Amino acid sequence: MKEQLEHFLPLLPLKNVVILPKSILPIIVGRKSSVEAVEYALKNNKEIFITAQKHSDIEHPTEKDVFEYGTRATILQVMRMPKGTLKILVEGLCRSKMLSAETLDTFMSVNCKDLPTTSLEKTIEIEAIWRHLKNLYTNYAKLNSKMPLDLMSPAKTAEDMDNIADTLAVHINLSFDERQEILEIVDLKERLLKISAFLQKEIEILETEEKIKGRVQTQVEKNQREYYLTEQIKAIQKELGREDQSTDINQLRNKAKSLGLSEEAEEKVEKELKRLEQMPPMSSEAVISRHYIDWILSLPWQKASKDNISITTAEKILNKFHAGLTKAKERIIEFLAAKKFSTSLERSPIICLVGPPGVGKTSLAKSIADSLGRDFIRISLGGIKDEAEIRGHRRTYIGALPGKIVQAMRKAKTVNPVILLDEIDKMSNDLHGDPASALLEVLDPEQNRAFVDHFLEVEYDLSKVMFIATANMIDGIPYPLFDRMEIIHLSGYTEEEKVNIAKSFLIPKNLKEYSLKPKQFVIPTEILQKIVTSYTKEAGVRQLERIIAKLMRKSIQLMLKDEKVKTITITDELIKEWLGNPKFKKTNLSKSKDRIGLATGLAWTEFGGDVLEIEATILQGKGGLTLTGQLGEVMQESAHAALSYIRSRGTELGLKSSFYSSKDIHVHIPEGATPKDGPSAGITMCVALVSALTKIPVKQDLAMTGEITLRGRVLGVGGLKEKILAGRQHGIKTILLPSENQDDIEEILKEIGNSTDLIFVENMDEVLKLALEKNPFKITVKDDIISGAKKTKTKKH
């Protein structure tokens, strides 16, 4: 009777499991459709078609969701479990292919066809393949102790090879896809070759695992040996009393690993730790090594503070602690805005705040740090003359330490603090080196990523640090250092600004410091103005704060003496009693109507603006020019330039061509004890000289400033804000200014208002016409220095 090849059987889909012929496998059946399929098979001939799902995440597979190649199997045993689950034991009978499928009630049934093995002839080629497979399995079984050696029993026929091949595929470590591939191979020769390939791959994997295992074992044995020797060393150190040193070294090593040191620093620390282990703990070398390691481990290497950038908050902080300084605040807000907008902006600009003492440079830098939410560290550079103060000393020196930069980083404890380099213009140099040159590396964004301190001897990254420098004068900053910084000028405060600062900042601050209530200490605005003008002379407010503090102390003393006094109101009488007579007075301008040879100029000082009266007189002599009043070289040159201009314009001014050869000219600037310099008094000296020579008086209530050239051009000058304010304070109604400064004046007037008549001039001809009572180019005066005048003899009295 011919064996039936086609069968109509229930379908049992499996997840990630492939069953091969001649294999027995337990299966847990939980899905309702699968349970129904098993129940149907049990009622019939116990045969069932088992195949695998293509995707394990499908709960209700269809015909397309399962492989068409499967196994016709028989159910050997059934065990019913709780919740309707079945545990069955099945045996694969033969390969089978699904021809069609249909749904019966809740499960699927398939029409399947058996696939008998082909090439079932024991040829020489199959015999050779079989022997090769047998040798591979022998090697595999040696590497995998779980595999039975007798699995490859002698195969007498091709049918034996067929059965043993499927059994082998069940036992060796194959993936789901690889087992399905073997199930679908019907040809014996092809199947044996495929199993050989898989087995060869497994052998290579196992051999690699053995190698790795051997290496691990060797490492473990090495570690055990090191552990044993380490324990012996510990025991020896304990006997010698060095047990604490070993514990400390281990703690230092663990700390170094947790800090995220650079590779170079990590190697250096490990080298020093190994040296330290070999040294007696109290030896001088051990102390030096430990000191070095402590410094490296105390520095921040990765820890950074998060920038808390809020433009609104930054503006509030700057306005709360600083009055005026509009330009400086605008530049700082610009940087903060750019920092917030661009996440890739890592480099911080190196800002240099330049201004006179007491205008708030240091406190402004502190406010920048507060606005960013960063740590603030101040380094005072005033008086530093040794390069080692910046770069540190080498460890060969006794008591060597890192430089101020590294010390500041240790104090900050983060890699991105704000570091203030205070008084950067006060550094000097000597035979020990130039600290300004050492700062070039610190302040160069291209170099400070790898800053090397002589003490540390490893590279340290300073690129995330925001450096802010302060200086009183730009002249004291070396140009290479100046070129690396962005300069922000802070001008001195005006009198109005000082009064507002006193009201808003200084008085509340000192009231809190002395535990006074606002009603206990009252100082009127007019008294504050008098203190500012008559008892202080400064660009900032330090003297003003000291005077306010002194008045508060005097008030407290008075209230303690007389308990009836509850409130002190500062008056002119109290000011004079407690502070004495005014220490500073305004320059007294001459009120004389005879202003021949007398011109008023404007000057800039570190304490603000001031006025200068320049006097010129003509004497009988031999053409000499005398300059007095402690004038600097630039100012003296301006006087000579003014005289040369007058000589070149002598004919137009009505002067005799040889006037300078028979007369001596003396120019004097009062307050001779005060040094004076700069080119801005050039046009003032020229006006005074022309007035003295032509006998034309200079207009009252008029002042001027500007540099003069030999051709009579008027060049621009600086410090205009302070000069204009000084003119206002002295009652000047008209000020002559260089045309080159017209754009600057427009910005200044936005700050200080326009209550003075400002006239812009381009040349000295315009200045002389505006400054003198009469036009000197049209007047003719009978005198021996005027052209066409008769010479007359004068008697000495």
Summary of the structure (lengths in Angstrom):
residues: 797
radius of gyration: 50.0
end to end distance: 169.2
largest distance: 170.0
contacts: 2449
relative contact order: 0.05
helix: 45%
strand: 19%
